[in-house]
Amino acid sequence: MHWHAYLWTGAGTDRASEAERRPSSPDFATSPLPPMRTGDWLAKPAARVAATFEEAGQATTWMAAEYTKTRDQLHPPEELPLEGRLNSALDLLPRGVDVQWGEWLQSGRFLTIGVICCPNRHVTHPCPIRRPSG
């Protein structure tokens, strides 16, 4: 197993466009929005993969770095300490459980930081990096 990292920041109200957040939508592949189910990130184009990791520790280091970049923009301020988030992620990822954090930012923006297991136990999408193109 390996893990793919995904990142999205945008207007929080845009997340209400649930249809384009589902793989059955013709707009799913081109939509910048995060999918409704974490495993469906794997159905997005490979260009959406922010990073790929072979070790869970590498994935959580990436998550911490991305979270830290926006920490001062959190609204409300941090409710769950980063250390607790990372400990949970380090426990879950090796067991095949996706980890995705969603946080409201100032000015109505929303941040999604996700690390998705590949292969994934909940969806049958092929690996976005290793699948044949076309």
C-alpha positions as CSV (number, residue, x, y, z in Angstrom):
1,M,0.0,0.0,0.0
2,H,1.0,3.6,-0.6
3,W,-0.7,6.9,-0.1
4,H,-1.7,9.8,-2.3
5,A,-2.0,13.3,-0.9
6,Y,-4.6,15.8,-1.9
7,L,-5.2,19.5,-1.1
8,W,-8.1,21.9,-1.7
9,T,-8.8,25.4,-0.5
10,G,-11.8,27.3,-1.7
11,A,-15.0,29.0,-0.8
12,G,-16.7,26.9,1.8
13,T,-20.1,27.4,0.2
14,D,-18.8,25.7,-3.0
15,R,-18.9,22.4,-1.2
16,A,-22.7,22.5,-1.5
17,S,-22.3,21.5,-5.1
18,E,-22.6,17.9,-4.2
19,A,-23.4,16.6,-7.7
20,E,-20.0,17.5,-9.1
21,R,-18.4,15.9,-6.1
22,R,-19.6,12.5,-7.1
23,P,-17.8,10.3,-9.7
24,S,-21.1,9.7,-11.5
25,S,-21.2,13.4,-12.5
26,P,-19.8,14.3,-15.9
27,D,-18.1,17.3,-14.2
28,F,-16.4,15.2,-11.5
29,A,-13.0,14.9,-13.2
30,T,-12.7,18.6,-14.0
31,S,-14.2,19.9,-10.7
32,P,-11.7,21.4,-8.3
33,L,-13.9,20.4,-5.4
34,P,-13.0,17.6,-3.0
35,P,-15.2,14.4,-3.5
36,M,-17.9,13.4,-1.1
37,R,-16.1,10.1,-0.3
38,T,-12.4,10.3,0.5
39,G,-11.6,7.3,-1.7
40,D,-13.0,9.0,-4.7
41,W,-10.0,11.3,-4.8
42,L,-8.4,8.3,-6.6
43,A,-10.8,8.8,-9.5
44,K,-9.6,12.4,-10.0
45,P,-6.9,13.1,-12.7
46,A,-3.3,12.3,-11.6
47,A,-2.5,16.0,-11.8
48,R,-4.6,16.5,-8.6
49,V,-2.2,14.3,-6.6
50,A,-0.1,16.7,-4.5
51,A,2.4,14.0,-3.4
52,T,2.7,10.2,-3.1
53,F,4.2,8.4,-0.1
54,E,5.5,4.9,0.6
55,E,5.6,5.5,4.3
56,A,2.9,6.8,6.6
57,G,5.4,9.0,8.5
58,Q,6.2,10.8,5.3
59,A,2.5,11.3,4.6
60,T,1.9,12.8,8.1
61,T,4.9,15.1,7.8
62,W,3.3,16.5,4.6
63,M,-0.1,16.9,6.3
64,A,1.6,18.8,9.2
65,A,3.4,21.1,6.8
66,E,0.2,21.9,4.8
67,Y,-1.8,22.4,8.0
68,T,0.9,24.7,9.5
69,K,0.8,26.9,6.4
70,T,-2.8,27.9,7.2
71,R,-2.9,27.5,11.0
72,D,-3.1,31.3,11.6
73,Q,-6.1,31.5,9.3
74,L,-8.2,28.9,11.1
75,H,-11.7,30.1,12.1
76,P,-12.4,29.3,14.9
77,P,-8.8,28.9,16.2
78,E,-7.4,25.4,16.4
79,E,-9.7,23.1,18.4
80,L,-7.9,19.8,18.0
81,P,-4.1,20.1,18.5
82,L,-1.9,19.1,15.6
83,E,-0.1,16.5,17.7
84,G,-3.3,14.6,18.3
85,R,-4.2,14.8,14.6
86,L,-0.8,13.4,13.7
87,N,-0.9,10.6,16.2
88,S,-4.3,9.5,14.9
89,A,-3.1,9.7,11.3
90,L,0.0,7.6,12.1
91,D,-2.3,5.0,13.7
92,L,-4.9,4.9,10.9
93,L,-3.0,5.2,7.7
94,P,-1.0,1.9,8.0
95,R,-4.3,0.1,8.8
96,G,-5.8,1.3,5.4
97,V,-7.9,4.1,6.7
98,D,-8.0,7.4,4.8
99,V,-7.3,10.5,6.8
100,Q,-8.8,13.8,5.7
101,W,-8.9,17.0,7.6
102,G,-11.4,19.8,6.8
103,E,-11.1,23.2,8.4
104,W,-12.9,26.5,8.1
105,L,-10.6,29.4,7.4
106,Q,-11.2,33.1,7.7
107,S,-13.4,34.8,5.1
108,G,-15.6,31.8,4.6
109,R,-12.9,29.7,3.0
110,F,-12.4,26.0,3.6
111,L,-9.3,23.8,3.6
112,T,-9.2,20.1,2.9
113,I,-6.0,18.1,3.5
114,G,-6.3,14.4,2.6
115,V,-4.1,11.4,2.5
116,I,-5.8,8.5,0.7
117,C,-4.8,4.8,0.8
118,C,-4.0,3.1,-2.5
119,P,-5.3,0.6,-3.1
120,N,-8.4,1.6,-1.2
121,R,-10.7,-0.7,0.7
122,H,-13.9,1.3,0.0
123,V,-13.6,2.0,-3.7
124,T,-12.2,0.1,-6.7
125,H,-10.6,3.1,-8.5
126,P,-7.2,2.2,-10.0
127,C,-4.1,4.1,-8.8
128,P,-4.2,7.5,-10.4
129,I,-0.4,7.5,-10.9
130,R,0.0,4.0,-12.2
131,R,-3.1,3.6,-14.3
132,P,-2.8,3.6,-18.1
133,S,-3.5,7.0,-19.6
134,G,-6.4,7.4,-22.1
